[in-house]
Amino acid sequence: MTLSRKFELLGGVATVVLGLVAPFCRHGVADTFRLYWLWPSLLLEALVLFIIPGSLVAIGSYLHA
């Protein structure tokens, strides 16, 4: 695997990790679990805005690399 492919794959993995961490950064770790338990719409918002797009980028970079 060439260096450019490793860089692309690393970028995809970093994107999905940031997508998973971003909802916790918006409300704080303790408040995130409390708010998501009370309002499932916040979980849906996190999925649509951060987690699903980050996962698609990671899958695309894996397939492309």
C-alpha positions in Angstrom: 0.0 0.0 0.0 1.4 3.3 -1.0 1.8 6.3 1.2 -1.0 8.2 -0.5 -3.4 5.3 0.1 -2.4 5.1 3.7 -3.0 8.8 4.1 -6.4 8.6 2.5 -7.4 5.7 4.7 -6.1 7.5 7.8 -8.2 10.5 6.8 -11.3 8.4 6.5 -10.8 6.8 9.9 -10.1 10.3 11.4 -13.4 11.5 9.9 -15.4 8.8 11.5 -13.7 9.2 14.9 -14.4 12.9 14.8 -18.0 12.1 13.8 -18.4 10.0 16.9 -16.7 12.5 19.2 -18.6 15.6 17.9 -21.9 15.0 19.7 -20.1 14.7 23.0 -18.3 17.9 22.4 -21.5 19.8 21.7 -23.1 19.2 25.1 -20.4 17.7 27.3 -20.0 14.0 28.1 -22.2 13.9 31.2 -24.9 16.0 29.7 -24.9 14.1 26.4 -26.0 10.8 28.0 -28.6 12.6 30.1 -30.0 14.6 27.2 -30.0 11.7 24.8 -31.9 9.6 27.3 -34.6 12.4 27.6 -34.7 13.5 24.0 -34.2 10.8 21.4 -34.4 13.4 18.7 -30.9 14.6 19.8 -29.6 11.1 19.0 -31.3 11.2 15.6 -29.7 14.7 15.0 -26.3 13.3 16.0 -26.7 10.4 13.7 -27.8 12.5 10.7 -25.3 15.3 11.1 -22.2 13.5 12.4 -22.1 9.8 12.6 -23.7 8.6 9.3 -21.7 11.1 7.1 -18.5 10.3 8.9 -19.1 6.5 8.4 -19.8 7.0 4.7 -16.6 9.0 4.3 -14.6 6.2 6.1 -16.2 3.5 3.9 -15.6 5.5 0.8 -11.9 6.1 1.6 -11.5 2.4 2.4 -13.0 1.3 -0.9 -11.0 3.9 -2.8 -7.7 3.1 -1.1 
